[in-house]
Every structure is written in C-alpha cells, then in structure tokens.
Amino acid sequence: MDILVDDLTQRLARRIRLERDQRSWSLADLAKTSDVSKATISKIERAEVSPTAAVLVRIASAFDLTLAGLMLRVEGPNERVSRAARQPVWRDPETGYLRRQVFSSPDHPVELVRVELPPKQTVTLPASSYAHIRQLVWVLSGSLVITEGSARHELAAGDCLGFGPPAETTFANESNTACTYVVTLARS
C-alpha cells in the first residue's frame, strides 16, 4: 500500500513546524525568510492545506535545505531496499504534479524520484533548490520542456538532461498527454 498523500501532508506539517521550532523562528521569521505568507505557513503547519511544489521549495530553501532534503526528513530514514509499497507519494494541489520518492537514504549520496506531470501543467522551482545538488532528468513517457535560466530543452521519451549551474527552472508539459520522468539527485 502506498503511503497516502494525506498522511504525508500530516507528516510534512509536523516537520515544517519542527524545523521552525528548532531554529526558534516565529511564523513571521519563516514567512520573511521564505517569502511565503504567515497565513499560508500556519495552514500548512495545521495540515489544513497541502503546499504547492513552489511553496514547498521556498520553505525548504529558508531552512537551507533542498526540496529533496526536506522530504527526506519528512519521510524518515529508509533502508537500502526501497519497497514500492512504502515509497512516499506527494501530489501538488495546484498542478496535480505527483512525486514518488523511489529511493532516499541519509547515508547514500544519490536519490531517485519519479514524477508524473499532467498535460498542460508547469512547475517552476527557484535556483536555490539546486544549490547543494547535481541533477539528471530522464523522460520515460510523453514530452517535457525544461527551461533552465534562459536555456530551453525539449525532451522526448528516452531523452536525459544533466543540469548545469543552479538557475530558476521550469518543468512544462506542453502536450495533451501526461509526462512521466525520473529525477536523479546527487548531493554535492
């Protein structure tokens, strides 16, 4: 059985509150550092809403974490074998972007994520989300347009892109069919 999206929202809420408390930050401190409103952070911490990918990246960056790093803390330690039924799944409520953490472990430098991006949807992540990682994207099905700063990359099934220096990056599915891709992250 997959870890339910609602369960992950609850755990994400607790983790964000814990990260904020560990730094002795008020809601206002986190809001200022992340450029996310206090009201939104409060709703996230109460698990009243699931944050979008863009909001989650800004909050992770405020904690000096990547999105993958924050999710690793949310999901807890994994064993060397990542069983399909236990891989956490999170859905962006704004775009329907579905993220499955296929593999992550605190003692391993590589993470593997499977993403499904619905038709006609985009997700933009700030350069700060790539500050401490190296990343590859491999398209399994459909097509994906990745705009990395001013560079536009059009990828079809089977294509793979190795990311350059950190830059604001937009993942866009401009087609009428879903796109599935794998992200490999290596901590630097």
Buried (B, 14 or more C-beta within 10 A) or exposed (E): EEBEBEEBBBBBBEBBBEBBEEBEBEBEBBBEBBEBEBEBBBBBBEBEBBBBBBBBBBBBBBBEBBBBBBBBBBBEEBEEEBEEEBBBBBBBBBBEBBBBBBBBBEEEEEBBBBBBBBEEBBBEBBBBBBEBBBBEBBBBBBBBBBBBEEEEBEBEBEBEBEBEEBBBBBBBBEBEEBBBBBBBBEBE
